[in-house]
Amino acid sequence: MQKKIITALAGFCLALCGISGTVFGQSDTLDVPVDYAAGNIGSLNKFIADDIADNGVPEGRVYRLKRGEIYLLSGTIKIEDFVLRLYGEEGPPETQPAAVAGFKADGTGIWQFFTTKRDIEFKNIYFKGATAQDALTGECVRFLTPDLRLTVDNCIIDSFHFVAFHFFKVPGGSAFITNSIFRNLNHVTGGLYNGRAVRFFQKGADSVVVVNNTMANSNSFFVDMSRLQIANYANIDHNTIVSTVKYPLHWHYQTDARYTNNLFYNASAYGETVLDAASQDPDGLVYGLVSVDTLGSPDLGAEADRNFLISNNAWSYGEKVKAYWNARDTVNAMPWMNSRTEAMFANDTDWPGLVAENNINSAVNFTLFPDRTDAMLAYMEGVRDNTPVADPNWGYYPSGIIFKIDWPLKDVEDLSYATTDPAYTAGTGGFPIGDLNWFPAKKAEWEGTLSSVGYSGGRAIPTDFELDQNYPNPFNPQTTISYKLNKAAQVKVIIYNMLGQVVHTLVDAKQSAGTHSVIWNSRDSRGQQVTSGVYFYKLETADGISLTQKMVLMK
């Protein structure tokens, strides 16, 4: 097996600094030839299989795909003993390498691209679930064991008909998804509830961080917690969700969560009948784009300790969707919140941590979004009337061929919107609501001011103050710092350089007891990018607690 291995100075730097960890994409990178397998089908499958056979895969290894190439899979890649890091070659965004559903040796299709018992990291990849026969693959990844972590950045996830990222009956999973696009997640036989982005099925989650993503022309849930499950922490921020049949956020038991700066247009366009509501809501209420319920058990936490911030979101529906609701007497329009959720947020005595503010019902004018509302409505009408359409995959395929890779995607879909729209300045800090990747200059400005993802309270109060090792470490360009407070305290989290100079104060606030997290984006207090090297971060409290850890920024 011939391998092109790039070995950076990472190991030497780590040894000098005394820091353990992985330098993602730098310490050990293998370039995967697109023609590694006969007929160019299954090159990625065979390459990874041969690498496993060559004495196993060392921790930190990155498999890199070549820009502009299409890697056809020949079956499910099963990850057992190593963290899979699959990165696309850096370069212009127009030609991300594509991992595409091929077929097995017997000619049958693929149900999953990957199954895994270890963590997964994807970066700069276009995942296409459609096959040359215009069938759709079920899942991109299925997670099989507890406490696994999914990290996805700058990827496109297109044409998976069941669940793109599926934590299947395993507890403690975490998803960190940024700067990615989910599109055309539609079930091949017309199932309303399939075509989901990320699902934590029956067992809840540890952390769910989903920031600056887009989901468009899809059947089902953006984040699916199976409604009645717990996530220790969730941050759903600056996402654009356009034209979905069912609710974008399927969850009732939020204990520490933030839904902020999200843009919803024609989301949950299906509406609900009384029968629909009875099957989805414990009180038989129309679900709403945001829905909360009392916790099902005291073991899940105290109601007064719940923290849930809903702020600076925008939602609207087009005239065609509203006409569809009005034409059917039994179908109720989808509200922002149902009456139970509104009452809980209004009750500061029982739920002091539930806060809703600065949310607006306001339309936007997209720059380039081909209107698939008619196709979506035809699909929904067929389901309502039990007269299904011939092709339930109503997503947008510019050429009419669902197997085709649309490079560059922004030439066929551009979900930026007019600067005169109210949503453009209605986000936190005056930034546009929705996925900031559609506004590159604004995103760069936002990154310069970014400090905190917010605090994350676990179900149990910590027994002591703790400062965890940042993750990832080493990192580029951002890392998450987590810490625990055993009581409410005035807290500072400060970044220092090797000379002991203050680089940035990330947190300076009173915070409640629990587990908290903050992101450092490797910028100083002026918004300037700092250089590679060793940095220290310190947790300080007003009553004298001081804890320090070391981290490495490596570019």
Summary of the structure (lengths in Angstrom):
residues: 555
radius of gyration: 23.2
end to end distance: 29.4
largest distance: 70.8
contacts: 1909
relative contact order: 0.09
helix: 16%
strand: 36%
